[in-house]
Amino acid sequence: MSQQQKIIASPGRAVAGAARVPGDKSISHRALMLGALAEGCTHISGFLAGEDCLATMAAMRALGANIDASDLGRIVVDGVGLRGLQPAGHALDMGNSGTGLRLLAGVLAGQAFTTELTGDESLRRRPMERVAVPLRQMGATVTTVDGCPPVTIRGGALQAIDYLSPVASAQVKSAILLAGMYADGETRVTEPGVTRDHTERMLESFGAQISYGDQVAAIRGPAQLAACDIAVPGDLSSAAFLLGAGCLAEGPGIVVAGVGVNPTRTGVLDILRLMGADIELGGRSDAGTEPVARLVARPSRLKGVAIPTELIPLAIDELPLIFALAAAAEGVTRITGAAELRHKESDRIAVMAAGLRELGVRVEETADGASIYGGPVQGGTVNSHGDHRIAMAFSVLAMVARGPVTILDTANVATSFPGFVELMAGLGMDVTHG
């Protein structure tokens, strides 16, 4: 069914206006999980009611959490406490959500029962041993199928570990820290690069004893979480597509208010500026422990650049958009150090390269990135392979194409950005559901 869904985007650069984007997906997942494990009622505003986060909500309910979502604008989670979860009695289907599955694995490692986590076809191809290995070291029994979901977790008494992660991954780090809530003593994670710190900030909000810096995070267990109010800011990963459209537009630009600008997430803004984008950040404030701001993107003459490798982990989810914008830029954009892209909802390096070639763009693919040669973009048909961010990236690129771009297999756009087509059409983009 999903492969039959498509987006048709046509050339046109009269895109302008102001908008808000859905709530941050990463923060929405974490708010549900920690709210369920806290003592008392947690109120969540700005929640992303996309399919990924709704899968996490269903999983937490199946584990015994009482979640009132009758008003999606103000979700109430009646926490059961750190050890109050109950066996679901069936496998938990996490849909397309790697974040939901990996983070929940950390929580389930500390439970006194066995749970199976599974998902859709795409999720069942994603690597899970990177999470399973440290959880086993802590004392949980974790099995995978050839390193992928379904994942079966038999929790138990956990021990604190000092883990040197071979990958820079916020999901791996978060799974270990969440499991660390159930261990006696300090659980520490050291990473080879900086990754997003939403888990650390939120654990702090819920009262956990946690410390964190550029590449190290540590939690002292056993933890005790107290309910709090969580205001979920707009998702910068979603806002990035509006900013990209604003850079390619010919009008006055696009304004996006209330966007989370956590410094471990703003690599995309740094990359866009290196490419010559006219991006303004103002109206800073705080939503709890998360900084928010108003972003403005104006028409820009983009240029190809060699993207610094240190920015890659800080923009990992936005790199499909950077691939697309590189095709519209003058010169060559070189991306290296991005091998993690091959383990996302799709092999994003291969899928973006294939799609760009279908539109007449020269791409030289490497093991950990690509060189994209900017130039004329033709119309045509590309396959997003069910990857929401790739589908949206090609929708933006179609603004400067020489003919309509048909993007196949786009149902999963609803996982992170429900209403994307309608919002972009409201800003003037010539885009429809096929």
N, C-alpha and C positions, 0 to 999 in steps of 0.2 A: 504494500500500500504506500509506504513512504517514498519508494522510488518513483511513484507516479506523480508525486507532488513536485512542482517546479516554480521558479520565479522567472519572470521575463522582465528584464531591465533594458531600457532604451536610452540612446544618447540624449543629453540635455543638461545644461549647466545652470539653469535658472533655479537654483536651490538656495533657499535662505529662510531665516526665521529663528524662533526660539522654541525649545522643547525640553522636556525632562525624559530621562531614560529610566527603565525599570531598576529596581533595587539590586544591590551587589549580590551576585550569586554566591560567592565564597562566604560572605558574611551571613547570608540567609541560612546556608547549611549549618554553619557553626552555631548560630543563635538557637536553632531548633534543638540541636543535640545538647548543648550546655544548659539550655532552659529546661530540658527534660531531666537532666541530672542534678539540677539545683534544688534547694529547699525553698518552697514558696512559688509564687506566680510571676513568671517573666512575661512582660508585654513587649511585643515586637512590632514596630511600625516600619513601613517602607519595604516589607518583605517581598521578595521576587516570587510571584506565583507562576513560575515557569515549570516545565515538566521535571527538570532535575530536582529542584527543591521540593516539589510536591511528592516526588518519590521518597525523599528523605523524611518528609512529614508522615507519609504512610508507614514507613519503616518504624519510626519512633512510636507511632500509635500502636503498631503491631507488637511492640516491645513493652507496652503498658503505659505509655505517657498519655496524659489527657490534654489534647490540643484543641482549642476552640478557634476555628478558622471561619466562623460564620461571617465575620467582617475581615476580609483580607487586608484591610488598611490597618488593623490592630489585632494581631494574633495574640492569644493568651495561652501560655504553656504552663500547666500546673505540674510542677516538677515532682518527681518521685524520689529524688535523692540519688546519691552516687551509686547505691547498691539496691535501688528499688525496681530496676528493670526486670521483666519476666520473659520466659521463653515465648517466642512468637508461635511456635507450633507448625511453622511452614517456612520455606525459603523466602528471604526478603529480596524482592525485585527492585534493584536500584536504577532500572531503565538505562539511560545513557550516561549516568553520572559517575565518573571516576572519582570525583571529590567525595561524593556521598559514600561510596563503597569503601574507599581507603580510610577515610576518617572514622567511619563507623566500625571498621575492623579494629582500630585502636581502642574504641570504647568496649567492644565485645570481648576483647582479650582479657578484660578484668572481670567478666561475668562468670557466675558459677553454673553455666549451661552452654550448650552447643548451638550454634547458629550457622546457617548457610546463606551466603550473599551471592546473588547472581545479577544478571542484567540483560540488555539487548545484545544483538549480534555484534555490534561494534564494541561494547564494553567487554564482552567475553573474549576479545582479542587483545585486550590491554594488559601490560605486564603487572603482576601483583607480588612477585617474589621480593621486590624492593621493599615492600611493607612487611611481607611474611617473615623475612629473615630476622629483622630486629625484634618483632613480636615473639618469635620462637626463642630468641635469646633471653627475653624477659620471662618466659615460662609458659606461654600459651602454646596450644597445639593448633597449627595452621596448615591446612592442605589446600593445594591449588590443582588445577588440571593443566598440565604442561605449562605451569607458571602463570596461568590466566584464570579468570573466574570460570565456573563457580568456585568460591572460596569458602571453606568450612573452618570455623573457629570454635575450638573448645577452650573456654576461658579457665582461669584458675588463679592461684596465688602468684602474683607477679613480683619480680625483683627489679630494682632499679639498675639501669645500665648507663654506661658512658659510651655513646655510639658515634662513630666517625662515619658519616654517610658518604657513600661513593658518588651519590648524585645530589645536585642542588634541586631539591623538590620540597615545596611547602606541604604537599600531601604526605610525603614520607615523614617529614619532621612533625607534622601535626598528629599523625597516627601514633607516633612514639610518645609525644607529650600527653595525649589523651590517655594512652595506656599508663603513662607515668603517674596519673592521678590515683591509680590503684596500687602502686608499689610503695614499699617502705623506703624512705630515703630519697636522694636526689637523682632524677633521671636527666641526663644531659645529651644533647644532640649537637654535633659540630658538622657544618656543611662546607663544601668546597666553594660556595658562592652565596651571595645574599639572595634570600627568597622572601616572599610576602609574609608578613608577621601578623595576619588577622587573628590566628589562633592565640598567639601570645597576648595580644591586646585584649581579646575577649575573655580569656582565662583570668586576666588581671581584673577585668570589670566584675567578674563573678566571685572574686575574692581568693583565687588560688595563689599560692606562694610561687611566683614565677619570676625569673630574670632572663633577659635576652639582650643581645647586641647584634652586631653586623652578621656574624656567621655562627653564633652559639646561642642556644636556648636551653634553659634548665627549669624543671618543675620539681617541687618537693611534695612527696606523697606520704601518707594518704591525704588527698585533698578534701576540702569541704566547700561546696559551692552555694552561694546565696543568690537568690533570684534578683534580677535587676531589669531595668528598662533598656531595650536595645533599639536605637534608631539606625536603620540600614540606609546608608547613603546610596545615591545613584551609582551604577556600575560603570567604572572607567572603561572596562573592556567593551561595553556596549556603546558608551559615549564616543569611543575612538572612531566608530564608523561614521558618526555624524561629523566629527572633526575632519576626517578624511574627505567627506563630501564637501565640507566648507572650504577646504583647501583647493579642491578641483572646481568649485563653483565660479561663476562670473558675477554673482550678486554681492550683497554687502556682507555675507558670511552667515555663520550659524552660531547661536548661543545655547549652551547647555548648562542649566543651573543645578545646584545640589549634588555635584559629582564627588565621589570619594577620591581624594588625592593622597592616599597613603604613600609615603616616600618609597616603599618597597614595590609600588605598582606603577610609578610614573615614568618608567623607562620609555614608554611609547611617546610621551611628550618630549623627552630629550631627543629621541630619534627623529621625530617629526621636525623639530627645530633644526637639527643638524642637516636635514634635507631641505631646509629653507622655508618651512611652514611658518606662517604668521599666526602663532597661537598665543593667546593672552589668558592669564590665570589671575582671577581677582575674587573679591568677596569672600575671603577665607573665614571659616568658622570651624567649630568642632561639633561632631555628632557623637557624643560620648568620648571614647578614646580615638575615634577616627576623624581625621581632618577632611573637610569638604570645601569645595570652591565652585565658582562659576567659570566655565571655560568658553572661550570665543575663538573660532577658527575663521580666518578671512582668506579670500582667494590668494593663492601663493604660486610662485614659480618654483616647482620642486626640482631638486638636482640629485643625482646619484651620489652615494657616499659609501665608504667602508664603515659598517656599523661596528662600534667598539664592542668587543666580546663581553665586557663587564655589564653592558646594558641588556644583553640578551635575557638573563633570568628575570630582569625587572620588566620585561615586555613579552614574555613567552606566549601569552594568549593573544597578543595583538599582532604577532608577526605575520599571519596571513594577510592582514590589511597592509602591512609594510611591503610585502611581496607585490600586492596589487598596485600600491602607490608608486613603487619603484618602476613599474611598467609605464607609468605616466610621467615619470621624471626624465630630465635630461641627463644622459650619461649612464654610468654603470653603478648599480648598487650591489655591494658584496656583503653577504651574510655568512658568518662563520660562528662556530661554537654553539650551534643550535640543534645538535643531534637529538635533544629531548623532543623536538617537534615530530620525530618519527614515531613517538609513543603516545600521541594524543588521540582524539576521537578518530582520526585517520593518520596516515603518514603524511603530515602536512607539507613536508618538503616535496615529496613526490606528487601529491595531488595538486598543489599550487603550481608546480612546474609544468605538469601535464596540461592544466587548464590554461595557463598563460600561453603555452605553445599553440593550443587550439585557437587562440585569438591572435596568433601571428607574432607573439613576443619571443625574442631570443632569450633562452635561459640555459645556463650551464649548471647542472646539479652536482653537488658534492655530498660526501657522507654526512657532513654537519652543517649544510647550508646551501647556498646557491649564489651565482652571479646573474643579475637580471639587467638586461640591456634595454633602457627606455627607448620608446619610439612609438610609431603608429600602432594603435590597438584596433584589431578588426572585430567585427561582430562574429557570433558563432554560438556553439553549444558547449558547455563545460559540465562536468559531473562533480558535484561537491562530495560525493561518497558519504552522504549523511552527516557531514561535518558542518555544524551551524556557522562557525566563524568563517569558513571558506565560502559558504553560500553568500554571506553578507559582504565579504570582501569583493567578490566578483560583481555583486550588485552595485557597489560604489564605483568600481572601475568602469562599469558600463556607461557612466556619465560621459566619458571621453572617448568611447569606442566609435567606430565608423558605421556601426549597425547594431541592431538589437543583440543582446546576450541572453541566451536561455540557460538557466542554471538548474540542473536536475538534482533530485533527491534532497529536497529542502525541508522536509517535515520537521527536522530537529532544530530548526531556527527557534522553535517554540521552547526549547530547553533553556535558553538564556535570554531571549529577547522576544517575548510574545508581543505581537502587534508591530513588528519591525517594518513590514511592507506598508502598513497603513500610516505609521508615523512618518516614514521617509516620503511617501506620496504626499502627505500633508505639507511637507517642506518644499515640495515642487519636483521631486525626483519622479521620472517616468518609470514606475515600477508597479507590477501587478503580480498576483498569483496566477500561475498558468493552469 
